[in-house]
Amino acid sequence: MAGGAPVSARSDAIVAELRAYGMTYPGAHSKSPWPGHDDLAVKDKTFAYLPVAGDPFSLSVKLPYTGEVALGLPYATPTGYGLGKSGWVSFAPSDDQIPLIEHLKEWIDESYRAQAPKMLVKELDEREG
């Protein structure tokens, strides 16, 4: 719960779908560097910071190509801890502002490609045909 307000089942379902989607990438695995996170990583490099079930929706991804445009969204900010300087963007929309799942997946894809070794990106491209 955030601020006493219950987190919606919709938010948890979207995070679960994003996590399952991210795990389909070559070499992807879960990474929980600290409590409250169940992130997606490749070769131990995080490519998507996701909340645990029951926490409000949020997403942080590395967007070297679309980051500037994404930062124009009202719920987007440069990621803290200096990551924003490297192209990381954090999204914390209210439940009714959560972008379409297709858009969220595009951000995860861009971030994966920015973080994964070239051989795994090539494997992904070959898989996609």
C-alpha positions in Angstrom: 0.0 0.0 0.0 1.1 3.5 -0.8 0.1 6.3 1.5 -2.7 4.1 2.8 -4.4 3.7 -0.6 -4.7 0.2 -1.9 -2.8 -0.6 -5.1 -5.0 -1.7 -7.9 -5.2 -5.2 -9.2 -4.7 -3.6 -12.6 -1.3 -2.2 -11.6 -0.1 -5.5 -10.2 -1.3 -7.3 -13.4 0.6 -4.8 -15.6 3.8 -5.3 -13.6 3.4 -9.1 -13.7 2.9 -8.9 -17.5 5.9 -6.7 -18.0 8.0 -9.0 -15.8 6.9 -12.1 -17.8 7.6 -10.2 -21.0 11.1 -9.2 -19.9 12.0 -12.7 -18.9 11.5 -13.8 -22.5 14.6 -11.9 -23.6 17.9 -13.9 -24.1 19.8 -14.2 -20.8 17.2 -12.3 -18.8 16.8 -13.1 -15.1 15.3 -11.6 -12.0 17.5 -9.4 -9.7 16.5 -8.2 -6.3 19.2 -5.8 -5.2 17.2 -4.4 -2.3 13.8 -4.8 -0.7 10.9 -3.5 -2.7 12.4 -4.4 -6.1 12.1 -7.4 -8.4 14.1 -6.1 -11.3 14.9 -7.5 -14.8 18.6 -8.0 -15.6 20.8 -9.4 -18.3 24.3 -10.6 -17.4 23.6 -9.0 -14.0 23.0 -5.6 -15.5 19.5 -4.3 -14.7 17.4 -3.3 -17.7 14.1 -2.6 -15.9 13.5 -1.6 -12.3 10.0 -2.9 -11.3 8.1 -2.8 -8.0 7.1 -5.9 -6.1 3.5 -6.9 -6.0 1.4 -4.6 -3.9 3.5 -1.5 -4.5 2.4 1.3 -6.7 3.2 1.1 -10.4 6.6 2.4 -11.4 9.1 1.6 -14.1 12.7 2.8 -14.6 14.4 1.9 -17.9 17.4 3.1 -19.9 16.2 5.0 -23.0 19.1 6.2 -25.0 16.9 7.0 -28.1 13.5 8.0 -26.7 14.4 9.3 -23.3 14.1 13.0 -24.1 10.6 12.5 -25.5 9.7 10.3 -22.6 10.8 12.9 -20.1 8.1 15.1 -21.5 5.4 12.9 -19.9 4.0 14.4 -16.6 4.9 11.3 -14.6 8.5 10.9 -15.9 11.7 12.0 -14.3 15.4 11.3 -14.7 16.2 8.3 -12.6 17.9 9.1 -9.3 21.3 8.0 -8.0 22.9 9.6 -11.0 21.3 7.1 -13.5 19.4 9.9 -15.2 22.7 11.3 -16.5 23.1 7.9 -18.3 19.7 8.0 -20.0 17.6 6.3 -17.4 14.0 7.5 -17.0 11.7 6.7 -14.2 7.9 6.6 -14.6 5.5 6.8 -11.7 2.0 7.4 -13.2 -1.2 7.3 -11.3 -3.2 4.2 -11.9 -5.3 6.0 -14.6 -2.2 7.4 -16.3 -0.4 4.1 -16.9 0.6 3.9 -20.6 -0.6 1.2 -22.9 1.2 -2.1 -22.3 2.6 -2.0 -25.8 4.3 1.3 -25.1 5.7 -0.1 -21.8 7.1 -3.1 -23.6 8.7 -0.8 -26.2 10.6 0.9 -23.4 11.7 -2.4 -21.9 12.9 -3.5 -25.3 14.9 -0.3 -25.8 16.4 -0.7 -22.3 17.3 -4.4 -22.8 19.0 -3.5 -26.1 21.0 -0.8 -24.3 22.1 -3.0 -21.5 22.6 -6.5 -23.1 25.8 -7.7 -24.7 25.8 -7.4 -28.5 25.7 -11.2 -28.9 22.4 -11.4 -27.0 20.9 -8.5 -28.9 21.9 -10.3 -32.2 20.2 -13.5 -30.8 17.1 -11.5 -30.1 17.1 -9.9 -33.6 17.5 -13.4 -35.2 14.7 -14.8 -33.1 12.4 -11.9 -34.2 13.3 -12.7 -37.8 
